[in-house]
Amino acid sequence: MASSSNTSQSFFEIAIEDEIEGGLDLQELGAVDFPSMQQTLVALWKPGKGVYIKELDANRKLFYFFHEIDIKRVIEGSPWYFNRKALIISRTKNNSNPRCITLGTLDLWVQIHDLQIGFMTSTILQAVGDYIGAFVECCPNNFMGIWRDYMRIGVTINLSKPLK
């Protein structure tokens, strides 16, 4: 666990919940090893101003980031996984109770294979993304180069609904 030496600084926080059931994985999974997750995520994220991590309950953690750049990098770098379990990330609002935040969506990158040349357009990719969930963005590399085996799109899926 990393922390800042100056505790009077303003901080930013996100809540993370381990996905244990729902549309992605129907089998019941146990809680993650909190100290191991703490060390791994801090080593991956390398927050410049530090982070304080608190276990709220078995499947909900709170991360206090001490700099806006660190929180943006973590959110924009999602999806994150630990021990093959998706970490559902949501930014908290000021003075909100992190235990009351609904964590019901997950941002994913989806690969679209076997598209014919005439269907490799941003309009078609957006329609596919809206069918899967909610379209977020096309990968900037989709339309670079001569030939792609697949296209990538970012989508947000609702975890309370089954996958299509």
C-alpha positions as CSV (number, residue, x, y, z in Angstrom):
1,M,0.0,0.0,0.0
2,A,1.4,3.4,-0.9
3,S,0.4,6.6,0.7
4,S,1.3,10.3,0.6
5,S,3.2,11.8,3.5
6,N,1.0,14.9,3.4
7,T,-2.5,13.8,4.5
8,S,-3.9,17.4,4.3
9,Q,-3.9,17.2,0.5
10,S,-7.2,16.9,-1.3
11,F,-7.8,13.3,-2.5
12,F,-9.8,11.5,-5.2
13,E,-11.4,8.2,-4.7
14,I,-12.9,5.3,-6.6
15,A,-14.7,2.2,-5.4
16,I,-13.9,-1.2,-6.9
17,E,-16.0,-4.3,-6.6
18,D,-14.9,-7.8,-7.5
19,E,-17.3,-9.3,-10.0
20,I,-18.6,-12.5,-8.3
21,E,-21.8,-13.2,-10.3
22,G,-24.0,-11.9,-13.1
23,G,-23.6,-11.7,-16.8
24,L,-19.9,-12.4,-17.0
25,D,-19.3,-15.4,-14.7
26,L,-22.2,-17.3,-13.2
27,Q,-20.2,-19.5,-10.9
28,E,-19.7,-18.2,-7.4
29,L,-16.1,-17.0,-6.7
30,G,-14.6,-16.2,-3.4
31,A,-13.2,-12.9,-2.3
32,V,-9.7,-11.9,-3.5
33,D,-6.6,-11.9,-1.3
34,F,-6.7,-8.2,-0.3
35,P,-3.0,-7.7,0.6
36,S,-1.9,-9.4,-2.6
37,M,-4.3,-7.3,-4.7
38,Q,-3.1,-4.1,-2.9
39,Q,0.5,-4.8,-3.7
40,T,-0.1,-5.8,-7.3
41,L,-2.3,-2.9,-8.2
42,V,-0.1,-0.3,-6.6
43,A,2.9,-1.8,-8.5
44,L,0.9,-1.7,-11.8
45,W,-0.6,1.7,-11.4
46,K,2.5,3.4,-9.8
47,P,0.5,6.5,-8.5
48,G,2.8,9.5,-8.5
49,K,1.3,11.1,-5.4
50,G,0.3,7.9,-3.7
51,V,-2.9,5.9,-3.0
52,Y,-4.6,4.8,0.2
53,I,-6.5,1.5,-0.1
54,K,-9.2,0.5,2.3
55,E,-11.2,-2.8,2.4
56,L,-14.9,-1.9,2.9
57,D,-16.1,-5.5,2.8
58,A,-15.1,-8.8,1.2
59,N,-15.9,-7.7,-2.4
60,R,-15.7,-3.9,-2.2
61,K,-12.5,-1.8,-1.9
62,L,-12.0,2.0,-1.7
63,F,-9.0,3.6,-3.4
64,Y,-8.0,7.2,-2.3
65,F,-5.8,8.7,-5.0
66,F,-3.9,11.9,-4.0
67,H,-3.7,13.3,-7.5
68,E,-6.2,13.7,-10.4
69,I,-3.7,12.4,-13.0
70,D,-3.4,9.1,-11.2
71,I,-7.2,8.5,-11.0
72,K,-7.6,9.4,-14.7
73,R,-4.9,7.0,-15.7
74,V,-6.5,4.1,-13.8
75,I,-10.0,4.8,-15.1
76,E,-8.8,5.3,-18.7
77,G,-6.7,2.2,-18.5
78,S,-9.6,-0.1,-17.6
79,P,-10.7,-2.8,-17.7
80,W,-8.5,-4.1,-14.9
81,Y,-8.4,-7.7,-13.7
82,F,-6.9,-9.4,-10.7
83,N,-6.6,-13.2,-10.6
84,R,-8.9,-13.5,-13.6
85,K,-11.7,-11.5,-11.9
86,A,-12.9,-8.2,-13.4
87,L,-12.6,-5.2,-11.2
88,I,-15.6,-3.0,-11.6
89,I,-14.5,0.6,-11.2
90,S,-16.6,3.7,-10.4
91,R,-15.6,7.2,-9.4
92,T,-17.3,8.4,-6.2
93,K,-18.8,11.8,-5.8
94,N,-17.9,14.1,-3.0
95,N,-19.4,13.1,0.4
96,S,-21.0,10.0,-1.0
97,N,-21.0,6.7,0.8
98,P,-18.9,4.2,-1.3
99,R,-20.9,1.3,0.1
100,C,-24.1,2.7,-1.5
101,I,-22.7,3.2,-5.0
102,T,-24.2,0.8,-7.6
103,L,-21.4,-0.9,-9.6
104,G,-23.4,-2.4,-12.5
105,T,-21.4,-1.6,-15.6
106,L,-18.1,-2.7,-17.0
107,D,-16.1,-1.1,-19.9
108,L,-14.5,-3.7,-22.2
109,W,-12.6,-3.8,-25.5
110,V,-14.3,-6.2,-27.9
111,Q,-12.7,-7.7,-31.0
112,I,-14.9,-8.0,-34.1
113,H,-13.7,-10.8,-36.5
114,D,-14.6,-11.8,-40.0
115,L,-16.0,-8.5,-41.2
116,Q,-16.2,-8.1,-44.9
117,I,-14.3,-5.1,-46.4
118,G,-17.5,-3.1,-47.0
119,F,-18.5,-3.5,-43.4
120,M,-15.3,-2.2,-41.9
121,T,-16.6,1.2,-41.2
122,S,-17.0,3.3,-38.0
123,T,-20.8,3.3,-38.5
124,I,-21.0,-0.5,-38.6
125,L,-18.7,-0.8,-35.6
126,Q,-20.8,1.7,-33.6
127,A,-24.0,-0.3,-34.5
128,V,-22.3,-3.5,-33.3
129,G,-21.2,-1.8,-30.1
130,D,-24.7,-0.6,-29.4
131,Y,-26.0,-4.1,-29.9
132,I,-23.5,-5.6,-27.4
133,G,-24.1,-2.8,-24.9
134,A,-23.3,0.9,-25.2
135,F,-20.7,1.9,-27.8
136,V,-17.9,4.0,-26.3
137,E,-15.2,4.3,-28.9
138,C,-13.4,2.7,-31.9
139,C,-9.7,1.7,-31.5
140,P,-7.6,4.4,-33.2
141,N,-5.6,1.6,-35.0
142,N,-8.7,0.1,-36.7
143,F,-8.3,2.2,-39.8
144,M,-4.5,2.4,-40.0
145,G,-2.6,0.2,-42.4
146,I,-3.7,-1.9,-45.3
147,W,-5.4,-4.9,-43.7
148,R,-6.8,-5.8,-40.3
149,D,-7.8,-9.4,-39.1
150,Y,-10.2,-7.8,-36.6
151,M,-11.5,-4.5,-35.5
152,R,-11.6,-3.3,-31.8
153,I,-14.3,-1.3,-30.1
154,G,-14.9,-0.1,-26.6
155,V,-18.3,-0.9,-25.1
156,T,-20.0,-0.6,-21.8
157,I,-22.0,-3.6,-20.7
158,N,-24.7,-3.8,-18.1
159,L,-23.7,-6.6,-15.7
160,S,-27.3,-7.3,-14.7
161,K,-28.1,-8.5,-18.2
162,P,-26.8,-11.6,-19.9
163,L,-24.3,-11.2,-22.7
164,K,-25.6,-11.2,-26.3
